[in-house]
Amino acid sequence: PPRRRDALLAAVGRGRRSAAPPPPLKRSLRTTLRERRTWMFAVQYVGCSMMLNVSRFFLPTQLREALPAGTSPAQVGWLLAVPAVAKVAAMPLVARYTDAGGHARRLAAVVRLLSAGAGLLLLAATAMVVSSGPPSLGLVSLVAAADVAVQTAVPVFWALHMGGLPAPLAPASIAVVNSVGNLGGFLGPSLVGTVHDATAGEKCGGQCPWGWGLLAVGLAFATITAAVSLGPAGQYREPQL
């Protein structure tokens, strides 16, 4: 209604007039780089990016290898839509659950989802290491389930990051976490692709070529998640700008 809109606009205007001017960019960036929690979020995002980009690059190939010969690309695409639908269905439920509990529930949800993703990936990778030939459909499904768990955690991860972040630090902190974290998008697929090429064919006695690469990514992701989860779980303290 117009009256409510006008009241909201007036409140926003009063807030802007009463707000303190933002600190200079250099000071904000310097303060952000000194914050331990900024680097904790950045390192955790490296692990998330490794896991998610490995799934994006290699899950279609793994699924094609697991399916019977003659499966069309369209059928592979339809099957790949199943994890995507699961993400769409899960994210609103997780968001509603975490929003109702504040910071503590967001933290618990992120830790549980990321730990579940790491566990599923390690389980699938270990089974691939001890098996031979192409991966089975069940193991590829575990990799897809790990991808769903981690992707579902990412929006809550950013809400957790922003929830305790002083407003003047938001631009610099988001840039640092995103820039450092996206390095995982290169590291993860590069590692899995290199190991796959080195162990494909008869080089390792017909062993499943995906196992060791996924195991390395899973161990790195699980180590990062465990290390960050044991860090301080409180809100951001208000830094001196």
N, C-alpha and C positions, 0 to 999 in steps of 0.2 A: 504494500500500500504506500501511497505517496508520503503519508505522515511518518511512517516507520523509516522509509528511505531517507527523508530529510533529517530525521533524528540521528540515523547512523552516519550520514555525511557530516553533520555538525559535530558528532563525537570524534570522528576521524580528524576533522579540522582542529579541534581543541588538542588532540593528542599530538598532532604535528607541531603545533605552535609551542607546546610545553616540552617537547622532546629536546634533549641536549643534542648539540651538533655532533655528528659522527667524528671519530678521531681520524687523523690523516691516514692515508692508505699504508704508508710505510710503517707507521706505528702499529696499526692493526695487524699487518702481516708479521711484524716482528713478534708481537705478543702471541699470535696464533702459533708460530713456529716454536715458541717456548713452552706451549701447552702440551703436556704429556699425553693427554687424552686425544688430542688431534692426531698424534702419530699412532696411537692405539687404533683409532678408527681407520686411519689410512692403511695400516698393515692388515687389518681385518678385511678391508675392501680389496686388497691385493689377492687374498685368498678367495674371496667371492668371485672376483673377475676371472681368476684362473679356472675355477670350477665351471662357471657359467659359459665361458668362451670355449672350453674344451667340449662341452655338450653341444654348443651351437655348431662347431666345426665338424665334429666327428660322430655325433649321435646318428645322423642320417646314414653315414657309411656303415656304422656298426649294425644298424637295423637292417640295412640291405643285405649285409653278410649273414645275418641271423635268419633271414626269411628264405623260403625255398627258392630255388632257381626259377626264373621266369616271372617273378613278382614284378609288376610294373612300377615305374616311378610314381604314378598316381596313387597306387595302393600304399607305397611307402609314405607318401605325403599324408594320406588320410590317417595312417597309424601315428605319424608324428604329431598330428593335431590333438591326440589324446592327452599328452602332457600339457599342452597349451590350454586345453579346456580345463584341466585340473587346476592349473594356476589361476585362471579366471574365476573358478568357483571358490578356491581357497582364500584368495586375497581379501575379499570383503569380510569373510568370517574371521580371519585373523585380525584384520584391522578393527573390527567391532570389539573383539575380545580384548585386544591390547589397549584400545582407547578407554575402555571402561576401568582399567586398572592403573593407568598412569605410568610413570617411569619404571617402577619395579616390575610391572607385568610386561612392559615392552622389552626390558632387559632379559627377563626370563624366557620370553618367546623367541627372541633372537638367538640366545644361547642354545635353546632346545632345537630350533629348526636347523641352525648351522651344524650342530653336533649330529643331528639325524642325517643331514646331507653327507657329512664326512663319513659317518659310519656306513651308510649305504654304499657310498663309492668305494670305501675300503673293502667291504664285503664282496662287491662285484669284481674289483680288481684282483683280490686274492684268489677268487675262484677262477678267473681267467688265467692267472699265472700258472695254476696247477692243471689247467686243461689244455687240450690241443685242438687245433683247427680253428674255425671261426667261432665267435662268441655265440652262446645260445640266446634265444629270445628272452628267457628269464633273467639272464645277467644284464642284457641290454635294458630290460625293464627296470632293474635296480639302478642303473645309471640314470635313466629318465626320472625315476622317483627322487634320486638325490638332487637332480636339477630342479625339480618342482619345489623341494624343501628349501633350497638355497634361494631360488628366485622369489619365493613367498616371503622369505625373511628380509629381502633387500628394502622394500618400502618401510618396514618397521625399523630397520637399521638406520635409515635416514631420519625417521621421526625421532629415534632415540638420540641421534647426533644433534638434531636441531632443538630437541626439547630442553636441554640444559645449556644451550649455547647462548652467551650474551649477544644481543642483536648487533652491536658494533663489529663483532668478530665473524658474523655469518658469511659475508662474501669471501673473505680470505680463507676461512676454515673449509668451506665447501670446495673451493678451488684446490686447496692442498690435498684434501682427502680424495677428491675425484682424480686429480692428476697423478698422484702416487699410486692410487688403487688401480687405475687403468693399466698400469704396467703388467698386472697379472693377465690382462687380455692378450699380451704378447708372450709372456713366459709360459703359461699353461699349454696353449696349443703348440708352441715351438717344441716344448719338452716332449709332449705325447707324440707329435709327428716324427721327431728325430728318433725316439726309441722305437716307434712302430716300424720305421724304415730299416732300422738296424736289426730288428728281430723277425722281420717278415720272411715268408717262404721257409726254406730248409736251413736258414742260418742258425736257428735254435731248435732244430729237430721237430719242426712242425708245431711248435708251441703257439698258443694264441698270441698274436703280436700286439694286442692292445693292453695286456695285463700289466707289464712293468711300467709303462708310461702312466697309466691311470693310477697305479699304486703309488708312484712318486708324487703325483698331484694330490692324491688323497692323504698321504702322510704329511705333505706340506700344509695342506688345508687344515687337517686335524691339529697339527702342532700350533699353527697360528691361532686357531679358534680356542684351543686350550689355554695358550699363553695370555690371550687378550681377556678371556673370561675370568681368569684369576686376578686380573688387575682391579683397580678401584672401580666400584660399581655405582658410586654416588653421582649426583648431578655435577655439572661443571661448576667449579668455584668461580666467583666473579673476579677476573683478573684486574690488575691495576693498569689502566690504559694511559 
